Amino acid sequence: MGVELSIKEQLKMISKKPARKHGQNFLTDTSVCRRIVQNINARKGTTILEIGPGLGILTGELLKAGYSVKALEIDEELVGHLVEKFREGTGHGLEVVNTDAVKFMVQKGLKEEPYLVSNLPYNLSSSLMGLLLDSTDLLLSKKGFTEAIIMFQKEFGERLVARPGSKTYGKISVMFDIKMEHEVLFKVPKDKFYPQPKVDGIVVRFRPREDPECIPLDDTVLKNLVTVAFMNRRKMLKNSIQPSSLSLDLKESAILEVLDSFSLSERRPETVTPCEMVELSNRLVEIAG
């Protein structure tokens, strides 16, 4: 309770109310932050790129553990607070950048494969994961980042790590599993935040695959294939995949022939494994020339 009051006091001190437009739900439990930091696979002194530091509860634990931190914060009021809060002591290892994190990473690029850590504002989940997945090209051995430990909204995190046959298995599950080694570290109850969100959080650690089971020949074709398949998740693949949706110069009969050759014609997308999707995509790319 003391920590939660401290969060409220900090907000009161800077006359700040949590901004819904920025998805601000501030973590109140330092033990959660310590668990995140304990799971970081990086040497002390490594610069951590922290997305959405907020009031700096996780930032403080990163600095105490001996990491340098480059914190990307969109809220100008919080930027000033962070600079003042860490002005002395461990603050020498902190750089605060007033910016939209996703736009910053798009414009600047993910240089030197950074280590990412975030109690992620829930409204950034889709755009950030789209960026990280697009930055990773297994065919070109392009990683984009070293590793990430990110707290997501529980429902989003469960969709990321869902397996075939699950109700939550979908497009992002396929793309995430193909490109990322991943593990769920722990869940965080919603009462560990202020203001309290409607859902719990889930902390996931992931990194680009070093030894992928399957590699897409064309990311765009694979994304198109998976998108159209899961838009029609109750349909068999033979009834949902059309040449126009794949951006490939193929006849429908050729697609059906490939589906038959992989024994996928009569299957629904929720039963198809990520690597089966890749193999199907790659074969379609090959015959399209």
C-alpha positions as CSV (number, residue, x, y, z in Angstrom):
1,M,0.0,0.0,0.0
2,G,2.9,2.3,0.8
3,V,4.2,2.0,-2.7
4,E,0.8,2.8,-4.2
5,L,0.5,5.9,-2.1
6,S,4.0,6.9,-3.3
7,I,2.8,6.6,-6.9
8,K,-0.2,8.8,-6.0
9,E,2.0,11.3,-4.2
10,Q,4.3,11.6,-7.2
11,L,1.4,12.3,-9.5
12,K,0.0,14.8,-7.1
13,M,3.4,16.5,-6.8
14,I,3.6,17.2,-10.5
15,S,-0.2,17.9,-10.7
16,K,-0.5,15.0,-13.1
17,K,-3.5,12.8,-13.8
18,P,-3.0,9.4,-15.7
19,A,-3.6,10.1,-19.4
20,R,-6.0,7.6,-21.0
21,K,-4.8,8.6,-24.5
22,H,-1.3,7.4,-23.5
23,G,-2.6,4.2,-21.9
24,Q,-1.1,5.2,-18.5
25,N,-1.6,2.6,-15.8
26,F,1.4,2.9,-13.5
27,L,3.0,-0.2,-11.9
28,T,2.9,0.1,-8.1
29,D,4.8,-3.0,-7.0
30,T,8.6,-2.8,-7.0
31,S,8.8,-6.6,-6.5
32,V,7.3,-7.0,-10.0
33,C,10.0,-4.7,-11.4
34,R,12.8,-6.7,-9.6
35,R,11.4,-9.9,-11.1
36,I,11.6,-8.4,-14.6
37,V,15.2,-7.1,-14.0
38,Q,16.3,-10.5,-12.6
39,N,15.2,-12.2,-15.9
40,I,17.3,-9.9,-18.2
41,N,20.0,-11.8,-20.1
42,A,22.5,-8.9,-20.5
43,R,25.7,-7.9,-19.0
44,K,25.8,-5.1,-16.4
45,G,26.5,-1.8,-18.2
46,T,24.4,-2.8,-21.2
47,T,22.1,0.0,-22.4
48,I,18.5,-1.0,-22.0
49,L,15.9,0.7,-24.3
50,E,12.9,1.2,-22.0
51,I,9.6,2.0,-23.6
52,G,7.1,4.1,-21.6
53,P,9.0,4.5,-18.3
54,G,6.1,6.5,-16.7
55,L,7.1,7.5,-13.2
56,G,10.3,5.4,-13.3
57,I,9.5,2.5,-11.0
58,L,11.0,0.0,-13.4
59,T,13.7,2.5,-14.5
60,G,15.0,2.7,-10.9
61,E,15.4,-1.0,-10.6
62,L,17.2,-1.2,-14.0
63,L,19.6,1.5,-12.8
64,K,20.2,-0.2,-9.4
65,A,21.0,-3.4,-11.2
66,G,23.9,-1.6,-13.0
67,Y,22.3,-1.1,-16.5
68,S,22.3,2.1,-18.4
69,V,18.8,3.2,-19.6
70,K,17.6,5.0,-22.6
71,A,14.0,5.8,-21.7
72,L,11.5,6.7,-24.4
73,E,8.6,8.7,-22.9
74,I,5.9,10.5,-24.9
75,D,4.4,12.5,-21.9
76,E,6.4,15.7,-21.5
77,E,5.3,16.2,-17.9
78,L,6.7,12.8,-17.0
79,V,10.0,13.5,-18.8
80,G,10.6,16.4,-16.5
81,H,9.7,14.3,-13.5
82,L,12.1,11.5,-14.5
83,V,15.0,13.8,-15.1
84,E,14.5,15.4,-11.7
85,K,13.9,12.1,-9.9
86,F,17.1,10.6,-11.1
87,R,19.2,13.7,-11.2
88,E,21.6,12.3,-8.5
89,G,22.9,8.9,-7.6
90,T,22.2,6.3,-10.2
91,G,20.8,8.8,-12.6
92,H,24.1,9.2,-14.4
93,G,23.2,6.1,-16.4
94,L,19.9,7.5,-17.6
95,E,19.0,9.2,-20.9
96,V,15.3,10.3,-21.2
97,V,14.0,11.0,-24.7
98,N,10.6,12.8,-25.1
99,T,9.2,10.9,-28.0
100,D,6.6,8.5,-29.3
101,A,8.5,5.2,-28.9
102,V,7.2,3.4,-32.0
103,K,7.7,6.5,-34.3
104,F,11.2,6.9,-32.8
105,M,12.2,3.3,-33.6
106,V,10.7,3.6,-37.1
107,Q,12.6,6.8,-37.8
108,K,15.9,6.0,-36.1
109,G,15.8,2.3,-36.7
110,L,16.8,-0.4,-34.1
111,K,20.5,0.4,-34.1
112,E,23.0,-2.1,-32.6
113,E,20.3,-4.6,-31.8
114,P,19.1,-3.1,-28.5
115,Y,17.8,-4.9,-25.5
116,L,14.2,-3.9,-24.9
117,V,12.3,-3.7,-21.6
118,S,8.9,-2.3,-21.0
119,N,5.8,-2.2,-18.8
120,L,4.2,-1.5,-22.1
121,P,1.3,0.9,-22.3
122,Y,-1.4,-1.5,-23.6
123,N,-2.4,0.8,-26.5
124,L,1.1,0.2,-28.0
125,S,1.0,-3.6,-28.1
126,S,-0.1,-4.1,-31.7
127,S,2.0,-1.4,-33.3
128,L,5.2,-2.3,-31.3
129,M,4.9,-6.0,-32.1
130,G,4.3,-5.2,-35.7
131,L,7.5,-3.2,-35.8
132,L,9.6,-5.8,-34.0
133,L,8.3,-8.6,-36.2
134,D,8.9,-6.6,-39.4
135,S,12.4,-5.7,-38.2
136,T,13.3,-9.4,-38.0
137,D,14.0,-11.1,-41.3
138,L,15.2,-14.7,-40.8
139,L,16.1,-15.2,-44.5
140,L,18.5,-12.2,-44.2
141,S,19.7,-13.1,-40.7
142,K,18.4,-9.6,-39.7
143,K,17.4,-9.5,-36.0
144,G,16.5,-5.9,-35.2
145,F,16.9,-6.4,-31.5
146,T,18.8,-8.7,-29.1
147,E,16.0,-9.7,-26.7
148,A,12.9,-8.2,-25.1
149,I,11.1,-8.5,-21.8
150,I,7.7,-6.9,-22.1
151,M,4.6,-6.8,-20.0
152,F,1.5,-7.0,-22.2
153,Q,-2.2,-7.0,-21.5
154,K,-3.0,-10.6,-20.6
155,E,-5.3,-11.2,-23.6
156,F,-2.8,-9.8,-26.1
157,G,0.1,-11.7,-24.5
158,E,-1.9,-15.0,-24.6
159,R,-2.6,-14.4,-28.3
160,L,1.1,-13.9,-29.0
161,V,2.0,-17.3,-27.5
162,A,-1.1,-19.3,-28.5
163,R,-0.7,-22.7,-30.1
164,P,-2.7,-24.4,-32.9
165,G,-6.1,-25.5,-31.7
166,S,-6.4,-22.7,-29.2
167,K,-9.3,-20.2,-29.5
168,T,-6.7,-17.4,-29.3
169,Y,-4.4,-18.8,-32.0
170,G,-4.3,-16.5,-35.0
171,K,-2.2,-14.4,-37.3
172,I,0.0,-12.8,-34.7
173,S,0.6,-16.2,-33.0
174,V,1.9,-17.6,-36.3
175,M,4.2,-14.7,-37.1
176,F,5.5,-14.5,-33.5
177,D,6.2,-18.2,-33.2
178,I,8.0,-18.3,-36.6
179,K,10.4,-15.5,-35.7
180,M,10.7,-15.6,-31.9
181,E,11.9,-17.9,-29.2
182,H,9.6,-17.0,-26.3
183,E,8.5,-17.9,-22.8
184,V,5.9,-16.5,-20.4
185,L,7.7,-15.4,-17.3
186,F,4.8,-14.6,-15.0
187,K,1.5,-12.9,-14.7
188,V,0.8,-9.6,-12.9
189,P,-2.6,-9.0,-11.2
190,K,-4.4,-5.9,-12.3
191,D,-4.4,-4.6,-8.7
192,K,-0.6,-4.0,-9.0
193,F,-1.4,-0.9,-11.2
194,Y,-2.7,2.6,-10.6
195,P,-5.2,3.4,-11.9
196,Q,-6.3,-0.2,-11.9
197,P,-6.9,-1.5,-15.5
198,K,-9.7,-4.0,-16.3
199,V,-7.3,-6.8,-17.1
200,D,-4.2,-8.5,-15.7
201,G,-0.8,-8.2,-17.2
202,I,1.5,-10.9,-18.5
203,V,5.3,-10.7,-18.8
204,V,6.9,-12.4,-21.9
205,R,10.6,-12.7,-22.7
206,F,11.4,-13.3,-26.4
207,R,14.3,-13.0,-28.9
208,P,14.8,-13.5,-32.6
209,R,15.3,-17.2,-33.4
210,E,18.9,-18.3,-33.7
211,D,18.0,-21.7,-35.3
212,P,14.5,-21.3,-36.9
213,E,12.6,-24.4,-37.8
214,C,11.3,-22.8,-41.0
215,I,12.2,-19.6,-42.8
216,P,9.8,-17.5,-45.0
217,L,11.0,-16.8,-48.5
218,D,8.8,-13.7,-48.6
219,D,7.5,-12.1,-45.5
220,T,4.8,-10.1,-47.4
221,V,3.3,-13.2,-49.0
222,L,3.3,-15.1,-45.7
223,K,1.6,-12.2,-43.9
224,N,-1.0,-12.0,-46.7
225,L,-1.6,-15.7,-46.5
226,V,-2.0,-15.8,-42.8
227,T,-4.2,-12.7,-42.8
228,V,-6.7,-14.0,-45.3
229,A,-6.7,-17.5,-43.7
230,F,-7.6,-16.1,-40.2
231,M,-10.1,-13.6,-41.6
232,N,-12.0,-16.7,-42.5
233,R,-11.0,-18.9,-39.6
234,R,-14.1,-21.1,-39.8
235,K,-13.6,-21.9,-43.4
236,M,-11.5,-24.6,-44.9
237,L,-8.4,-23.2,-46.6
238,K,-9.5,-24.2,-50.1
239,N,-12.5,-21.9,-49.7
240,S,-10.6,-18.9,-48.3
241,I,-7.3,-18.5,-50.2
242,Q,-7.6,-16.6,-53.5
243,P,-4.9,-15.4,-55.8
244,S,-5.8,-11.8,-55.4
245,S,-5.3,-11.9,-51.7
246,L,-1.8,-13.2,-51.9
247,S,-0.4,-10.6,-54.5
248,L,0.9,-13.5,-56.5
249,D,0.4,-14.2,-60.2
250,L,-1.2,-17.6,-59.7
251,K,-4.4,-19.3,-60.9
252,E,-6.8,-20.5,-58.3
253,S,-6.3,-24.1,-59.6
254,A,-2.6,-23.8,-58.9
255,I,-3.3,-22.8,-55.3
256,L,-5.7,-25.7,-54.8
257,E,-3.1,-28.1,-56.2
258,V,-0.5,-26.9,-53.7
259,L,-3.0,-27.1,-50.8
260,D,-3.8,-30.7,-51.9
261,S,-0.1,-31.6,-52.0
262,F,0.3,-30.4,-48.4
263,S,-3.0,-32.1,-47.3
264,L,-4.3,-28.6,-46.2
265,S,-7.3,-28.2,-48.5
266,E,-9.8,-29.6,-45.9
267,R,-8.2,-28.0,-42.9
268,R,-9.2,-24.8,-41.1
269,P,-6.4,-22.3,-40.2
270,E,-6.7,-22.7,-36.5
271,T,-5.4,-26.3,-37.0
272,V,-2.4,-25.4,-39.2
273,T,1.0,-25.0,-37.5
274,P,3.2,-22.0,-38.0
275,C,5.7,-24.0,-40.1
276,E,3.0,-25.5,-42.2
277,M,2.0,-22.0,-43.0
278,V,5.5,-21.1,-44.0
279,E,5.9,-24.2,-46.1
280,L,2.7,-23.4,-47.9
281,S,3.7,-19.8,-48.4
282,N,7.2,-20.8,-49.7
283,R,5.8,-23.2,-52.2
284,L,3.3,-20.6,-53.6
285,V,6.2,-18.2,-53.9
286,E,8.3,-20.8,-55.8
287,I,5.6,-21.7,-58.4
288,A,4.8,-18.1,-58.9
289,G,8.4,-17.5,-60.0
